[in-house]
């Protein structure tokens, strides 16, 4: 499981497309806020939610297996008990990373995802980690805990 600064930074730098499972069209929901932030920072967001046809101006798919384009990361905004079948779907579509958001903790699913070769992040917010590691939080006066005299390259600057 990836839980260190270098690992999280490597995952975010190596990711271009994110399938957000459970993405809500309601602007005040955490999934919408996080996906909008990542979209505005150069990532391709692929909404996955059977309740919608479109979210954040992007075509929404009913399941991961319905997504017709390559996916680097599966970002899960679902209850922990809903996670195990999503691991199978993430493996089936060839995702590289399986990311479970804050409060989404399923150790067995994490073990299965790692055994299948996926990078796994659990109980962390992709938006918060991106902002922390690439300079977004410190603008609001938050101590990120990352001490360096140099800012790391942003994901869309290579």
C-alpha positions as CSV (number, residue, x, y, z in Angstrom):
1,X,0.0,0.0,0.0
2,X,1.3,3.4,-0.9
3,X,1.2,5.8,2.1
4,X,4.4,7.9,1.8
5,X,5.1,11.3,0.2
6,X,7.3,9.9,-2.6
7,X,4.9,7.1,-3.4
8,X,1.8,9.4,-3.5
9,X,3.8,11.9,-5.6
10,X,4.8,9.2,-8.0
11,X,1.2,7.9,-8.4
12,X,-0.1,11.4,-9.1
13,X,2.6,12.2,-11.6
14,X,2.0,9.0,-13.4
15,X,-1.7,9.4,-13.6
16,X,-3.5,11.2,-16.5
17,X,-7.0,9.7,-16.4
18,X,-9.1,9.1,-13.3
19,X,-12.4,7.1,-13.3
20,X,-14.3,8.5,-10.3
21,X,-16.7,5.8,-9.0
22,X,-19.6,7.3,-7.2
23,X,-19.1,10.8,-8.6
24,X,-22.1,13.0,-7.8
25,X,-23.5,15.8,-9.9
26,X,-24.3,17.7,-6.7
27,X,-21.7,20.5,-6.4
28,X,-21.6,20.3,-2.6
29,X,-20.7,16.6,-2.5
30,X,-17.0,15.7,-1.8
31,X,-16.7,13.6,-4.9
32,X,-17.8,16.5,-7.1
33,X,-15.4,18.9,-5.4
34,X,-12.5,16.6,-5.7
35,X,-13.2,15.6,-9.3
36,X,-13.6,19.3,-10.3
37,X,-10.3,20.2,-8.7
38,X,-8.5,17.4,-10.5
39,X,-10.2,18.3,-13.8
40,X,-9.0,21.9,-13.4
41,X,-5.5,20.6,-12.7
42,X,-5.1,18.8,-16.1
43,X,-6.4,15.3,-15.3
44,X,-9.0,13.6,-17.5
45,X,-12.0,12.8,-15.3
46,X,-14.3,9.9,-16.2
47,X,-17.5,9.9,-14.1
48,X,-18.8,6.4,-13.1
49,X,-22.3,6.5,-11.7
50,X,-25.5,4.8,-13.1
51,X,-27.6,7.7,-11.9
52,X,-26.3,10.3,-14.4
53,X,-25.6,10.7,-18.1
54,X,-23.1,13.6,-17.5
55,X,-21.2,15.1,-14.6
56,X,-18.9,18.1,-14.8
57,X,-19.4,18.3,-18.5
58,X,-18.1,14.7,-18.9
59,X,-20.0,11.7,-20.2
60,X,-20.9,9.5,-17.2
61,X,-20.8,5.7,-17.4
62,X,-22.9,3.2,-15.4
63,X,-19.9,1.0,-14.5
64,X,-16.1,0.8,-14.8
65,X,-16.5,-1.9,-17.4
66,X,-18.5,0.4,-19.6
67,X,-15.7,3.0,-19.8
68,X,-14.4,2.8,-23.4
69,X,-11.0,4.6,-22.9
70,X,-7.9,3.6,-20.9
71,X,-8.0,4.5,-17.2
72,X,-4.9,5.1,-15.1
73,X,-6.6,5.4,-11.7
74,X,-9.9,4.2,-10.2
75,X,-10.9,6.7,-7.5
76,X,-13.6,5.2,-5.2
77,X,-16.3,7.3,-3.4
78,X,-18.4,4.3,-2.2
79,X,-19.1,2.5,1.0
80,X,-16.3,0.1,2.1
81,X,-18.6,-2.9,1.6
82,X,-19.2,-1.9,-2.1
83,X,-15.4,-1.9,-2.9
84,X,-14.5,-5.6,-3.5
85,X,-16.3,-5.9,-6.9
86,X,-14.7,-2.6,-8.0
87,X,-11.3,-4.3,-7.6
88,X,-12.3,-6.9,-10.1
89,X,-13.6,-4.2,-12.5
90,X,-10.4,-2.1,-12.1
91,X,-8.3,-5.1,-12.9
92,X,-10.5,-6.0,-15.9
93,X,-10.1,-2.5,-17.4
94,X,-6.3,-2.4,-16.9
95,X,-6.2,0.4,-14.3
96,X,-2.8,1.0,-12.7
97,X,-4.0,2.5,-9.4
98,X,-6.9,1.7,-7.0
99,X,-7.5,4.7,-4.8
100,X,-10.0,4.6,-1.9
101,X,-11.1,8.0,-0.6
102,X,-11.1,9.2,3.0
103,X,-13.2,6.9,5.1
104,X,-13.2,4.1,2.5
105,X,-11.3,1.4,4.3
106,X,-11.4,-2.2,3.1
107,X,-8.3,-4.1,3.9
108,X,-9.3,-7.3,2.0
109,X,-10.0,-5.3,-1.2
110,X,-6.7,-3.6,-0.8
111,X,-4.9,-6.9,-0.5
112,X,-6.7,-8.3,-3.6
113,X,-5.9,-5.2,-5.6
114,X,-2.2,-5.3,-4.7
115,X,-2.1,-9.1,-5.4
116,X,-3.5,-8.2,-8.9
117,X,-0.6,-5.7,-9.5
118,X,-2.4,-2.5,-8.8
119,X,-0.9,0.4,-6.8
120,X,-3.2,0.9,-3.8
121,X,-3.9,4.0,-1.8
122,X,-6.5,3.8,1.0
123,X,-8.3,6.4,3.3
124,X,-6.8,9.4,1.5
125,X,-8.3,12.1,-0.7
126,X,-6.7,12.5,-4.1
127,X,-7.5,16.3,-4.1
128,X,-6.0,16.9,-0.7
129,X,-2.9,14.9,-1.5
130,X,-2.5,16.7,-4.9
131,X,-2.8,20.1,-3.2
132,X,-0.5,19.1,-0.4
133,X,2.2,17.7,-2.6
134,X,2.0,20.2,-5.5
135,X,1.5,23.5,-3.7
136,X,-2.2,24.0,-3.4
137,X,-2.7,23.9,0.4
138,X,0.1,26.3,1.4
139,X,-1.8,29.1,-0.4
140,X,-4.4,28.9,2.3
141,X,-1.8,28.9,5.1
142,X,-1.9,25.1,5.8
143,X,1.4,23.5,6.9
144,X,1.8,20.6,4.4
145,X,4.6,18.8,6.2
146,X,6.6,18.7,3.0
147,X,9.9,20.5,3.6
148,X,11.9,21.4,0.6
149,X,13.5,24.4,-0.9
150,X,12.3,23.4,-4.3
151,X,8.7,22.9,-5.5
152,X,8.2,19.6,-7.3
153,X,7.1,19.7,-11.0
154,X,3.4,19.9,-11.5
155,X,1.8,16.8,-13.0
156,X,1.0,18.5,-16.3
157,X,4.6,20.0,-16.6
158,X,7.1,17.4,-17.7
